[in-house]
Amino acid sequence: MKKISVLALIAFLPICSSFTASAKNMNNNMNNQPAVWSVTEVVSLPDDTPVVMRGRITKNMGNNIFVFEDASGTIMLEIDEADWNGNTVRVDDIVTVYGSVDKGTNYTEVDVDSIVK
């Protein structure tokens, strides 16, 4: 009977270890990566990094390019028609923007996936 208990315990240990590592990784993600990025933080991120930002869209530059502003600064957003999700956004509206960093040679902008008002 002791052999069966010891074998069961040995078989169970890797499973427990796996759960502990997963919980630790989730905790590190929550502590090391903010849920909402500021413009200042977004500008320093690598290309294609998924981001969430909260602030105001202050200007339409044409050709699906808009100026976004939060307390830390401004950045350009590329927003396709479908990304608006039917929202009508005014300059004084606070919105949450979901997208990814788009870095070019001389610019950083956010390619928007969706906007929530």
N, C-alpha and C positions, 0 to 999 in steps of 0.2 A: 504494500500500500504506500509506503514512503517513497518507493521508486516512482510510482505514478504521480504522486504529488510533486516531487522534485522535477520530473519531466514536464508536468503541466506548468509549473512555475517558470522553468527555463523557456518554454515555448511562449509564455505570456509576456515575458520581459521585453522583447523587441517591440511588441505592440504598444506597451505602456510608454516606452522610450519614444516611439514615433509620435504618439499623441502629445507628449510633453514638448517635443521639438516643434510640432505644428503650432501649439499654443504659444510658445515662445516667439516664433516667427510672426504670428499675428500680432502679438503684443508689441514687438519691435516695430512693425509697420505702423501701428497706431501711434507709437511714441515718436518715431523718426520722420514720418511723413505727414504733414498737415492735411486735414480733410479738405481745406480750402486754401489755395495758393494765392499769395499776393502777386501783383504785377512784378515787383522787384525780384521775387523768387522765381517766377516763370521765366524771366529774361535770362537767368543763369542756368536753366535746365537744358539738358541735351535734346536734340531733335527727336520728335515722335513721343516724347514723354506725355502720358495722359495727365490732364490737369482739370481742376474744378476751381473756378474763380467767382467771386461775388462782388458786384459793384454796379456801375451805370454805363450804358452805351450812350455816349455823348454826341456823336457826330457820324453822319453817313458820308463816306468819302467817295461813293460811287463804285461800280463794278464789284459789289458784294463785300467791300472793305468798310469796316466801321471802327471808330475809336472807342475803346473801353477804358474806364477809369475806376480806380479804387483809391484808398487812402495813401497808397505807396507810389502811385504814378499812373501812366497811361501805356497802352499797348494796342496794336492793330489786331482786329479780328477779321477772319474771312468767314462770312456767314452766307451759306446758300439758302435759297428760298425755303426749302423743306426743313431746314434747321430751326426755323422760327416756331414750329409746332403750332401755328395758328395764332401766336401771341402778337398783340400790338403793343409795342414798347415805346414809352415816352422817355424823354431825357431824365426826368426825376424818378423813374421807376428803378428799383433795385432788382437786379436779375442774377440768377446763378447760371454760369456758362460752363458747359461740359465740352471738352475738346482735347486737342493735342498740340504740343509745341511744334511750330514750323520754322526752322532756322534756315535762312539763306545766307549768301555771302555778306550782305550788308544789312540784314534785317532779322528780327525775330517777331513772329506773330503767332496767333493761335488759330488753328483750323477748327472751327466750331462744329460739334456733332449735334448739340441741342441747347436750347435756352429754356429756363424755367423762370416764370415771373412770380 
